[in-house]
Amino acid sequence: MPERSNNNKSSRRTKQAPIDTTFGHLQPQATDIEKVVLGALMIDSDAFTVVSEIIKPETFYDSRHEKIYEAIQSLNLKERPVDIMTVVEELRHKGTLEDIGGPAYVVELSSKVASSANITYHAHILAQKYLARQLIQFASMIETDAFDETVDVDELMQKAEGTLFEISQKNMLQDYVQIDTVVEQAHQLLLKAANNKGSLTGVPSGFHDLDKITAGWQASDLIIIAGRPAMGKTSFALSIAKNIAVDYRKPIAFFSLEMNNVQLVNRLISNVCSVPGNKILNGQLTPDEWERFDSNIRKMQGAPIYVDDTPGLSIFELRTKARRLVREHNIEVLMIDYLQLMNANGMRFSSRQEEVSTISRSLKGLAKELNIPILALSQLSRAVEQRQDKRPMLADLRESGSIEQDADIVAFLYREAYYQKEQADSQETNNVTELILEKNRHGSLGTVKLYFHKEYTKFSSVEG
């Protein structure tokens, strides 16, 4: 019997990171507690429901205990009773009874405990030991690759971020709460809204008709603004950024994956100062334009806008930077231009669609974690161009259906005149743009009409 145990432990350790013999470190483990947990599971039929979200088969260090827990898990899934005899039969059915030491070892485990009173506490200990082993394995992998001169360090960073993100996601537990505390939170938000002029409970966009529908951008929401090229997505995002940070002086972060910081700020200057973008570049301003520039540029001084133009930004880099921005600058809105230019390097995917789905879910998770709205621009698929009616639909969201599922608000920018073969009757009509709210978890849907000042790369409300 002891020989079998030693062999099994040896084979188990081959799955883990190498033992650090320099300091005599052993893998984090608590095999005695593993025995107590398994024993408790076989004497209390309700114990499994208590620990099933805390521990998994791979949580156990001893491979014998992993197999026994798998048998207990299987019995529970089949809604069959769990005791010494049923566990032995399930192990025999799986062909692993002799691997764990036969029926005698199952009997031995059940004799280790008298009750399951402390099983939750014990399960958390095992979960912590397992997480520690995962981190050791992760650190060992990074150390080995870092010593390899053929490995690109930037790629290794991406790989490290991706692997660590996977570990954290797999070990993240969300506990339930009694409803009273949530009711009180909802009550306080209602009182705040009642005392707030204009009925805005979130961050105002600066567009009155839009804010009437959304009550402002709400904390923890993922907002997707989508459209085909040339619809003005970036200009719309910059108009919102200007309204929030320059007019309302609320701090925002703008992650630009398409333009560099200078290009982005030039467009923002054009927006704020009402000076054509091409003149911002060539400096050929008329006296009136210089006057507008001089009188309005001061509005941008001290504006709480934080821009980042990291190309090929990964979702893991974004998480790190966003946390720091919220911690150090109290960012109230995070904006991304645009979602499909992001990546999830360091993780393995079978398709780009799967990668975009991961990015989308991560953005929603980040919005909840930081408790701020995240506004992400998104491209639409070319399917729009093949239809007679070019108005976008949710199915047009490019590369992933999960964007629609994860988003709290989905809005499309659409300009009818762009698709007309003949020019519209007037410039006024030509520049009218529709913001179509196709999804809104918090309220109604609708269409908001905006005017696109193309020369200033900005949007304004359509009066009347």
C-alpha positions in Angstrom: 0.0 0.0 0.0 2.6 2.6 0.9 4.5 1.9 -2.4 1.4 2.6 -4.4 0.9 5.9 -2.6 4.5 7.0 -3.2 4.3 6.1 -6.9 1.1 8.0 -7.3 2.5 11.1 -5.6 5.5 10.9 -7.8 3.4 10.8 -11.0 1.3 13.6 -9.6 4.3 15.9 -9.1 5.3 15.5 -12.7 2.3 17.7 -13.6 3.6 20.5 -11.3 6.4 22.9 -11.5 9.8 21.5 -10.4 10.6 21.4 -6.7 13.1 24.1 -5.6 15.8 21.9 -4.1 18.0 24.9 -3.4 15.8 25.9 -0.4 14.1 22.5 0.1 10.7 23.8 -1.0 7.9 21.4 -1.4 4.8 22.0 -3.5 2.0 23.6 -1.3 -0.2 20.8 -0.1 -2.4 19.7 2.7 -3.0 16.0 2.1 -4.4 15.4 5.6 -7.0 18.0 5.0 -7.8 16.4 1.7 -8.6 13.2 3.5 -10.8 15.0 6.0 -12.8 16.7 3.2 -13.3 13.4 1.3 -14.3 11.7 4.5 -16.9 14.4 5.3 -18.3 14.2 1.8 -19.0 10.5 2.3 -20.8 10.9 5.6 -22.9 14.0 4.8 -25.1 14.0 1.7 -25.4 17.8 1.7 -21.7 18.6 2.0 -21.0 18.4 -1.7 -23.3 21.4 -2.6 -21.3 23.4 0.0 -17.9 22.9 -1.5 -18.6 22.1 -5.2 -17.9 25.8 -6.2 -14.8 26.0 -4.1 -12.9 22.8 -5.1 -12.5 20.9 -8.3 -10.9 17.4 -8.9 -7.6 19.1 -9.8 -7.6 21.0 -6.5 -6.4 17.8 -4.8 -2.6 17.3 -4.7 -2.8 13.5 -4.1 -3.9 11.8 -7.4 -5.8 9.2 -5.4 -7.9 11.9 -3.8 -8.5 13.5 -7.2 -10.0 10.3 -8.5 -12.1 9.8 -5.4 -13.5 13.3 -5.6 -14.3 12.7 -9.3 -16.3 9.7 -8.3 -18.2 11.7 -5.6 -18.8 14.5 -8.1 -20.1 12.0 -10.7 -22.5 10.5 -8.1 -23.9 13.9 -7.3 -24.4 14.8 -10.9 -26.4 11.5 -11.3 -28.3 12.5 -8.1 -27.3 9.3 -6.5 -26.5 8.9 -2.7 -22.9 9.2 -1.7 -21.5 6.8 0.9 -18.6 4.3 1.2 -20.4 1.6 -0.9 -21.6 3.9 -3.7 -18.2 5.6 -4.0 -16.4 2.2 -4.2 -18.8 1.1 -6.9 -18.4 4.3 -8.9 -14.6 3.9 -8.7 -14.9 0.4 -9.8 -17.2 1.5 -12.7 -14.6 4.1 -13.7 -11.8 1.5 -13.5 -9.8 3.5 -10.9 -10.6 1.5 -7.7 -7.3 -0.3 -7.6 -5.4 3.0 -8.5 -6.6 4.6 -5.2 -5.7 1.6 -3.0 -8.9 -0.4 -3.2 -12.0 -0.4 -0.9 -9.9 -0.4 2.2 -8.6 3.2 1.5 -12.1 4.5 1.0 -13.1 3.0 4.3 -10.0 4.6 5.9 -11.0 8.0 4.7 -14.5 7.8 6.0 -13.2 7.0 9.4 -11.1 10.2 9.6 -14.0 12.5 10.5 -17.1 12.4 12.7 -18.9 15.4 11.0 -18.7 17.9 8.1 -19.0 20.9 10.4 -15.8 22.6 9.2 -15.8 21.4 5.6 -16.1 24.9 4.1 -13.1 26.1 6.0 -11.1 23.1 5.0 -12.2 23.4 1.3 -10.9 27.0 1.2 -7.5 25.8 2.5 -7.3 23.3 -0.3 -8.3 25.9 -2.9 -5.5 28.2 -1.6 -2.9 25.5 -1.8 -4.0 24.7 -5.4 -3.8 28.3 -6.4 -0.3 28.6 -4.9 0.8 25.5 -7.0 -0.6 27.2 -10.1 1.3 30.4 -9.4 4.5 28.4 -8.8 4.0 26.6 -12.1 3.3 30.0 -13.8 6.4 31.6 -12.3 8.5 28.6 -13.3 7.3 28.8 -16.9 8.0 32.6 -17.1 11.5 32.1 -15.5 12.4 29.4 -18.0 11.3 31.4 -21.0 13.0 34.6 -19.7 16.3 32.8 -19.6 15.8 31.7 -23.2 17.4 34.3 -25.4 15.4 33.2 -28.5 12.2 34.2 -26.8 10.9 37.8 -27.6 10.5 39.6 -24.2 7.4 41.6 -25.4 5.7 38.4 -26.5 6.6 36.8 -23.2 5.0 39.7 -21.4 1.8 39.2 -23.3 1.9 35.5 -22.6 2.5 36.1 -18.9 -0.5 38.6 -18.7 -2.7 36.1 -20.5 -1.8 33.1 -18.4 -2.2 35.1 -15.1 -5.5 36.4 -16.3 -6.7 32.8 -17.0 -5.6 31.7 -13.5 -7.4 34.6 -11.8 -10.6 34.0 -13.8 -10.7 30.3 -13.0 -10.2 31.0 -9.3 -12.6 33.9 -9.0 -15.5 33.3 -6.7 -18.5 35.6 -6.6 -20.4 35.2 -3.3 -24.1 35.8 -3.0 -25.6 38.6 -0.9 -28.8 39.0 1.1 -31.2 41.3 -0.8 -31.6 43.9 2.0 -28.2 45.5 1.3 -29.0 45.7 -2.4 -32.4 47.2 -1.8 -30.7 49.9 0.3 -28.3 50.6 -2.5 -31.1 50.9 -5.0 -33.0 53.2 -2.5 -30.0 55.5 -2.2 -29.6 55.7 -6.0 -33.3 56.6 -6.3 -33.0 59.4 -3.7 -29.9 60.7 -5.5 -31.8 60.7 -8.8 -34.8 62.5 -7.3 -32.5 65.3 -6.0 -30.6 65.5 -9.3 -31.7 68.2 -11.7 -32.5 66.8 -15.1 -33.0 63.2 -13.8 -29.5 62.2 -14.7 -28.1 59.4 -12.6 -25.1 58.7 -14.7 -22.3 60.7 -16.5 -24.0 63.1 -19.0 -23.1 62.6 -22.6 -23.8 66.3 -23.4 -26.5 65.4 -25.9 -29.8 66.2 -24.3 -32.0 63.8 -26.3 -29.6 61.0 -25.7 -29.4 61.6 -22.0 -33.2 61.6 -21.8 -33.2 58.0 -22.9 -30.2 56.7 -21.0 -30.2 59.1 -17.9 -26.5 59.4 -18.6 -23.8 56.7 -18.9 -24.4 54.4 -16.0 -21.7 53.0 -13.7 -20.5 49.4 -14.6 -22.1 49.6 -18.1 -20.5 48.5 -21.3 -21.6 50.9 -24.1 -21.0 50.0 -27.7 -21.1 52.7 -30.4 -20.9 51.0 -33.8 -21.0 52.0 -37.4 -19.5 51.5 -40.8 -16.4 53.5 -41.8 -17.0 57.2 -42.5 -20.0 57.4 -40.2 -18.0 59.5 -37.7 -17.5 57.1 -34.8 -14.3 58.6 -33.6 -15.7 62.2 -34.0 -18.7 61.2 -32.0 -16.6 59.7 -29.2 -14.4 62.8 -29.1 -17.5 65.0 -28.9 -18.7 63.0 -25.9 -15.2 63.2 -24.4 -15.2 67.0 -24.9 -18.6 67.4 -23.3 -17.7 65.3 -20.3 -14.2 66.5 -19.6 -14.1 70.1 -21.0 -17.7 71.2 -20.3 -18.5 69.1 -17.1 -14.8 68.7 -15.9 -15.3 65.0 -15.2 -12.1 62.9 -15.7 -12.1 60.5 -18.6 -9.5 58.2 -20.2 -9.3 57.8 -24.0 -7.5 54.8 -25.4 -6.8 55.4 -29.1 -5.6 52.3 -31.0 -6.1 53.9 -34.4 -4.6 57.4 -34.1 -1.6 58.7 -32.2 -1.9 61.2 -29.4 -1.1 64.2 -31.5 -3.6 63.3 -34.2 -6.3 62.7 -31.5 -5.6 66.0 -29.7 -5.6 67.9 -33.0 -9.1 66.6 -33.7 -10.1 67.6 -30.2 -8.8 71.1 -30.7 -10.7 71.4 -34.0 -13.8 70.3 -32.1 -13.4 72.7 -29.2 -12.2 75.7 -31.2 -14.4 75.2 -34.3 -11.4 75.4 -36.6 -11.2 73.1 -39.6 -9.0 70.1 -39.1 -6.9 70.7 -42.2 -6.1 74.2 -40.9 -5.0 72.9 -37.5 -2.4 70.9 -39.5 -1.2 73.6 -42.0 -1.6 76.6 -39.6 -3.4 78.7 -42.3 -6.1 80.2 -40.1 -8.1 83.3 -41.0 -8.2 86.1 -38.4 -11.6 85.0 -37.2 -10.4 81.4 -36.8 -7.3 82.7 -34.8 -9.7 84.5 -32.6 -11.9 81.5 -32.0 -8.7 79.4 -31.4 -7.3 81.8 -28.9 -10.6 82.2 -27.0 -11.4 78.5 -26.8 -8.1 76.8 -26.4 -8.0 77.9 -22.8 -11.0 75.6 -22.1 -8.7 72.6 -22.8 -6.1 73.7 -20.3 -6.4 71.5 -17.2 -9.2 69.4 -18.8 -9.1 66.0 -17.1 -8.5 64.0 -20.2 -5.9 61.2 -20.2 -5.0 59.8 -23.6 -3.1 56.6 -24.4 -2.2 55.6 -28.0 -0.6 52.2 -27.4 -0.9 50.3 -30.7 -2.2 46.8 -30.5 -3.3 47.3 -26.9 -4.1 44.0 -25.2 -7.1 43.6 -22.8 -4.6 42.8 -20.1 -2.6 46.0 -20.6 -5.9 47.9 -20.6 -7.0 46.4 -17.2 -3.7 47.4 -15.6 -3.7 50.9 -17.0 -7.4 51.4 -16.2 -7.1 50.4 -12.6 -4.2 52.8 -12.2 -6.1 55.7 -13.8 -9.1 55.1 -11.6 -6.9 54.9 -8.5 -4.8 57.9 -9.3 -7.1 60.2 -11.3 -10.6 59.1 -10.3 -11.5 58.4 -13.9 -15.3 58.4 -14.4 -15.5 57.1 -18.0 -13.2 55.0 -20.1 -13.3 55.2 -23.9 -11.8 52.8 -26.5 -11.3 53.5 -30.2 -11.9 50.8 -31.2 -12.7 47.3 -29.9 -11.6 45.2 -32.9 -8.1 46.6 -32.8 -7.6 45.2 -29.3 -6.1 41.7 -28.7 -5.9 39.1 -26.0 -2.3 38.1 -26.6 -1.0 35.3 -24.3 -4.2 33.3 -24.6 -4.9 30.6 -27.2 -7.9 30.8 -29.4 -9.3 28.7 -32.2 -10.6 31.8 -34.0 -10.6 35.6 -34.1 -14.3 35.4 -33.1 -13.4 33.6 -29.9 -10.7 36.2 -29.1 -13.1 39.1 -29.7 -15.7 37.4 -27.4 -13.0 37.2 -24.6 -12.2 40.9 -25.1 -15.9 41.8 -25.0 -16.5 39.8 -21.8 -13.4 41.2 -20.2 -14.5 44.8 -20.9 -17.8 44.2 -19.3 -16.0 42.6 -16.3 -13.7 45.5 -16.0 -16.6 48.0 -16.1 -18.2 46.1 -13.2 -14.9 45.9 -11.3 -14.1 49.6 -11.6 -17.8 50.6 -11.4 -17.5 53.1 -14.3 -19.0 53.1 -17.8 -16.8 51.9 -20.5 -17.6 53.2 -24.0 -16.1 51.2 -26.8 -16.3 51.9 -30.6 -16.9 48.9 -32.8 -16.9 48.2 -36.6 -19.8 46.7 -38.4 -19.5 43.9 -40.9 -19.7 44.5 -44.6 -23.1 42.7 -44.7 -24.7 46.2 -44.3 -23.5 47.2 -47.7 -25.2 44.2 -49.4 -28.7 45.2 -48.2 -31.0 47.6 -49.8 -31.8 49.1 -46.3 -28.4 50.1 -45.0 -29.6 50.8 -41.4 -27.5 48.7 -39.1 -28.8 45.8 -37.0 -27.4 44.0 -34.0 -26.5 41.0 -36.2 -24.1 43.4 -38.1 -21.7 43.7 -35.1 -18.4 42.4 -36.5 -16.7 39.2 -35.5 -18.6 38.3 -32.4 -22.2 37.9 -31.3 -21.0 38.1 -27.7 -20.5 41.9 -28.1 -24.3 42.2 -28.3 -24.7 39.9 -25.3 -22.1 41.6 -23.1 -23.1 45.2 -23.9 -25.7 47.1 -21.8 -26.2 49.7 -24.5 -25.7 49.2 -28.3 -26.1 52.3 -30.5 -25.4 52.7 -34.2 -24.4 55.8 -36.1 -26.1 56.0 -39.5 -26.1 58.8 -42.1 -28.7 58.2 -44.9 -27.1 60.7 -47.2 -23.8 58.8 -47.3 -25.5 56.0 -49.3 -27.5 58.2 -51.7 -26.1 58.3 -55.2 -27.2 61.8 -55.6 -26.3 64.5 -53.1 -29.0 65.6 -50.7 -30.8 68.9 -51.3 -28.7 70.8 -48.8 -25.6 70.5 -46.7 -27.9 70.6 -43.6 -29.7 67.4 -44.7 -26.5 65.8 -45.8 -24.9 66.0 -42.4 -27.9 64.8 -40.3 -26.9 61.6 -38.5 -29.0 59.1 -36.7 -27.9 57.5 -33.4 -30.0 54.4 -33.3 -30.3 52.8 -29.8 -30.9 49.1 -30.6 -30.3 47.8 -27.1 -30.7 49.4 -23.8 -30.9 47.3 -20.7 -32.1 50.2 -18.5 -34.9 51.7 -20.6 -36.4 52.4 -23.9 -35.0 52.3 -27.4 -35.1 55.2 -29.8 -33.3 57.3 -32.4 -31.5 60.5 -31.6 -30.8 63.0 -34.5 -27.4 64.6 -34.5 -25.7 67.1 -36.8 -22.2 66.2 -38.0 -19.9 69.2 -38.5 -17.4 67.3 -40.7 -14.9 70.2 -41.0 -14.7 70.4 -37.2 -15.0 66.6 -36.7 -17.7 67.1 -34.1 -21.3 66.4 -33.5 -24.0 68.6 -32.0 -27.7 68.2 -31.2 -30.3 68.9 -33.9 -32.6 71.6 -32.6 -36.3 71.0 -32.9 
